[in-house]
Amino acid sequence: MTEALSPTANAALDAFLNGVVCRQSCNVAFEADRNGLAAALRAAADQGKKIEVPFSNIDQWEKIKGSTLSYWTAAQWGYQNAMSELLAIADELEKLND
């Protein structure tokens, strides 16, 4: 566990390292592991992607009068929030290089 990281970033790094105990003072491999994980998180967050809602969900939402936009907006907000969290973890991991 690296004390400079948030609990969420630590959990992601621990999962990535699969239980290998790692200290910031270890060596270049630690930095490469963190940078690799950060790159993977950035790729997963792919800032250019939009949320994709299956037509069947939209069809169901339209049956509830006035709810389609509300559900889509909530889904979009949740998706963007999750992607922002991934990017924030990637930022934290990369900042340890400074």
C-alpha positions in Angstrom: 0.0 0.0 0.0 1.3 3.4 -0.9 0.4 6.1 1.6 0.3 8.9 -1.0 -2.6 7.3 -2.8 -6.3 7.4 -1.9 -8.0 4.2 -0.7 -9.6 3.8 -4.1 -6.3 4.2 -6.0 -4.6 1.8 -3.5 -7.3 -0.8 -4.1 -6.9 -0.6 -7.8 -3.1 -0.8 -7.6 -3.3 -3.7 -5.1 -5.7 -5.6 -7.4 -3.4 -4.9 -10.4 -0.4 -6.2 -8.5 -2.4 -9.2 -7.4 -1.2 -9.1 -3.8 2.5 -8.4 -4.5 3.8 -6.1 -1.7 5.3 -3.1 -3.3 7.0 0.0 -1.9 7.7 3.3 -3.7 11.4 2.7 -2.9 11.5 -0.7 -4.6 12.7 0.1 -8.2 11.7 1.1 -11.7 9.3 -1.8 -11.9 7.0 -0.1 -9.4 6.8 3.0 -11.5 6.3 0.9 -14.7 3.5 -1.0 -13.0 1.7 2.2 -11.8 2.1 3.8 -15.2 0.9 0.7 -16.9 -2.2 0.6 -14.7 -2.8 4.3 -15.3 -2.6 3.8 -19.1 -5.1 0.9 -18.8 -7.5 2.9 -16.8 -7.3 5.8 -19.3 -8.0 3.4 -22.2 -11.0 2.0 -20.3 -12.3 5.5 -19.7 -11.8 6.4 -23.4 -12.9 10.0 -23.1 -14.4 10.1 -26.6 -17.0 7.3 -25.9 -20.6 8.1 -25.3 -23.0 5.9 -23.3 -24.8 3.3 -25.3 -28.3 2.5 -24.2 -30.0 -0.5 -25.8 -33.1 0.4 -27.8 -35.1 -2.0 -25.7 -34.4 0.1 -22.6 -35.4 3.3 -24.4 -38.6 1.6 -25.6 -39.4 0.6 -22.0 -38.7 4.1 -20.8 -41.0 5.7 -23.4 -43.9 3.7 -21.9 -43.5 5.7 -18.7 -44.7 9.1 -19.6 -42.1 11.8 -19.3 -39.4 9.5 -18.0 -37.2 8.9 -21.1 -35.1 12.0 -20.8 -34.8 11.6 -17.0 -33.6 8.0 -17.3 -31.2 8.8 -20.1 -29.8 11.8 -18.2 -29.3 9.7 -15.1 -27.6 7.0 -17.0 -25.3 9.5 -18.8 -24.4 11.1 -15.5 -23.6 7.8 -13.9 -21.4 6.8 -16.9 -19.6 10.1 -17.0 -19.0 10.0 -13.2 -17.6 6.5 -13.4 -15.2 7.5 -16.3 -14.1 10.5 -14.3 -13.3 8.3 -11.3 -11.1 6.1 -13.5 -9.3 9.1 -14.8 -8.8 10.5 -11.3 -7.2 7.2 -10.2 -4.9 7.3 -13.3 -3.9 10.9 -12.4 -3.1 9.8 -8.8 -0.9 6.9 -10.0 1.0 9.1 -12.4 1.5 11.9 -9.9 3.7 9.6 -7.8 6.3 9.9 -10.5 6.8 13.6 -9.7 
